[in-house]
Amino acid sequence: MAHDHHGHSHAPTHYGRAFAIGITLNVGFVLLELTYGLLSHSLALIADAGHNASDVLGLIIAWTAHTLSRRRPTTHYTYGLRRTSILASLTNAVLLLIAVGAILVEAARRFTAPAPVEGGTVIWVAAVGILINAATAALFASGRKGDLNLRGAYQHMLADAAVSLAVVVAGALIAWTHWAWLDPVISVIVALVILAGTWGLLRDSVNLALDAVPEGIDLNAVRQHLLTLPGVTAVHDLHVWGMSTTETALTAHLIMPGGAPDDAFYAAAQHDLHERFGIEHPTLQVERGTATCRFTPDEVV
């Protein structure tokens, strides 16, 4: 006899206002860079305006996924659109890698053909960029640990703040020392720092996209816990995966020779799985063990 128990999903804090503020600030900054770039004939500012426009796109992607992931399930999308948040975090990780590649290519070009570093206007505009990008990153700081999608938005903005800081530092140091090679060196350092942070985001996003056990959950510990439940003698067909960047699901077959328990058993099991492992959506199937289940080997799905 089988019994399926579905837990209630706990929607994450809505960050719609944070996304709206972040996008507004960054669109304003893109227009500022473009305007001053045209007025000062600075290709660096115009190019950076294009780069920051891609950051606005990253925020829009994250916001769209954050909103879609809260949609209610339908007969077609029976889990809703929760997994869009995973796709968004993966997209933002790829965008960050592309940005790192662009920085490294430009740094290599400047090593071989040093270009004069713009002063004055560029440094002041970059300083504004530090404030705007840091402020936008701060909007997502509280949610970055519990939501990979928000972590992607956070790292995107933090990376931009680092790039703007590099522009200011390079400009000031070169004005003082006249060492033009500092510009590409600082750019490479910033790119490597961004790469280090992005690698973890990319790894976790790919793992969630491939239905890997979410970071921080020990599958063997989950199995041992299920074996301690009253009446359970064996566990098989155990799967744990991320439904979204904030919610985790579980399915398992429990061997209970005494037969299916009452609802109190499932309520307690659901509560314990949520409290101990952060699993919000468990589905448990009970079997007496009188017949061999074709899903008994764990490698069979």
PyMOL commands that set and color helices and strands:
alter all, ss='L'
color gray80, all
select helices_A, chain A and resi 16-40+43-68+84-112+121-139+141-143+148-177+182-209+219-227+263-277
alter helices_A, ss='H'
color red, helices_A
select strands_A, chain A and resi 234-242+248-255+281-287
alter strands_A, ss='S'
color yellow, strands_A
deselect
rebuild
show_as cartoon
